Amino acid sequence: MDIDQSVPEIPTPVSLGVILVVLVIVTVASLIKTKHDPSAKAHAGSLRAHHPTDQS
Protein backbone atom coordinates (compact mmCIF):
# COMPACT_ATOMS: atom_id res chain seq x y z
CA MET A 1 0.00 0.00 0.00
CA ASP A 2 1.15 3.52 -0.78
CA ILE A 3 -1.06 5.18 1.84
CA ASP A 4 0.25 5.79 5.35
CA GLN A 5 -1.51 3.74 8.02
CA SER A 6 -2.45 6.91 9.93
CA VAL A 7 -4.74 8.02 7.05
CA PRO A 8 -8.24 6.57 7.57
CA GLU A 9 -9.86 4.73 4.68
CA ILE A 10 -13.43 5.91 4.20
CA PRO A 11 -15.75 3.43 2.45
CA THR A 12 -17.42 4.63 -0.76
CA PRO A 13 -21.00 4.24 0.57
CA VAL A 14 -20.15 6.46 3.57
CA SER A 15 -18.61 9.10 1.33
CA LEU A 16 -21.63 9.08 -1.01
CA GLY A 17 -23.96 9.21 1.98
CA VAL A 18 -22.25 12.34 3.30
CA ILE A 19 -22.47 13.98 -0.14
CA LEU A 20 -26.18 13.09 -0.38
CA VAL A 21 -26.94 14.48 3.09
CA VAL A 22 -25.15 17.75 2.27
CA LEU A 23 -27.05 18.11 -1.01
CA VAL A 24 -30.39 17.47 0.70
CA ILE A 25 -29.65 20.03 3.45
CA VAL A 26 -28.58 22.69 0.94
CA THR A 27 -31.60 22.04 -1.28
CA VAL A 28 -34.07 22.22 1.61
CA ALA A 29 -32.40 25.38 2.95
CA SER A 30 -32.62 26.98 -0.49
CA LEU A 31 -36.29 26.08 -0.87
CA ILE A 32 -37.09 27.47 2.58
CA LYS A 33 -35.19 30.70 1.86
CA THR A 34 -36.90 31.33 -1.49
CA LYS A 35 -40.30 30.49 0.00
CA HIS A 36 -39.85 33.18 2.66
CA ASP A 37 -38.07 35.69 0.37
CA PRO A 38 -39.02 35.19 -3.32
CA SER A 39 -36.82 38.11 -4.39
CA ALA A 40 -33.72 36.19 -3.18
CA LYS A 41 -33.75 33.83 -6.18
CA ALA A 42 -30.52 33.79 -8.21
CA HIS A 43 -30.68 34.41 -11.93
CA ALA A 44 -29.14 32.18 -14.61
CA GLY A 45 -25.40 32.75 -14.88
CA SER A 46 -25.28 34.65 -11.60
CA LEU A 47 -23.06 33.77 -8.68
CA ARG A 48 -25.24 35.67 -6.22
CA ALA A 49 -28.88 36.52 -5.76
CA HIS A 50 -30.13 39.75 -7.30
CA HIS A 51 -32.51 41.91 -5.34
CA PRO A 52 -34.81 44.41 -7.08
CA THR A 53 -32.73 47.25 -5.59
CA ASP A 54 -29.47 46.03 -7.20
CA GLN A 55 -28.08 48.34 -9.87
CA SER A 56 -25.83 45.71 -11.58
N, C-alpha and C positions, 0 to 999 in steps of 0.2 A: 504494500500500500504506500502511496505517496503522501497521504494525509497524516499529519501528526495526530497521535492518540488523544491529545487534549482538545481537539476540535470535535464537537458532537456531530453525529450523523443524524440528520432529520429525515424521517421517512417521507416519501412523496405524498401519500394521502394526508399527512399532517400539514405539510406545506400547502397543498391545494386547499385544505380546509381553512387554514388561516387566511389565504387569499380570498376565498369565498365569503368568509365572515366579514372581512374588511369591505368588500364590494357591497354586501348587503347593508352594512351600517351606513356607508357613504350614500348609497341610493336612497335609503329611508330618510336620512337626514336632509338630503336634497329635496325630496318630495315634501317633507314637512316644512322646510324653509319656503319653498315656492308656493305652498298652499297658504301660508300665513302672510307672505309678501310677494304677490304675483309680479311686481315690478323688478324683482331680484333675479329674474331669469336671464341667463347668458345668451348672447346672440351667436349665430354660426360664425366660426372663425375668431371668436373673442376669447381672450384668456381671463377675462373678468366680467362680472355682471355689469350691465349698463342701466343706470337709473335715468328716468325722464329728465332729470336736472343736469345730466352730463353734457358737456359741450363738445366732446370728442367724436 
